[in-house]
Amino acid sequence: MDRDDVTRFRKNLEKHLRDDYSVAERNHLATQKARAQENVKRIINNCGGKNPLLGY
């Protein structure tokens, strides 16, 4: 990890804490979250309704 990584992390953290996203970034984050939720549902349905990582 170098200085550029730390700087990028701090900028992303500040942006997240202030909720200072552009419209395009908000749309991207929303689609990313929706895709992740679909994957979670598919995995849990394939495992008989149980979370395979937690066991319940």
Secondary structure, DSSP 8 states (H G I E B T S, - for coil): --HHHHHHHHHHHHHHHHT---HHHHHHHHHHHHHHHHHHHHHHHHTTTS-TTT--
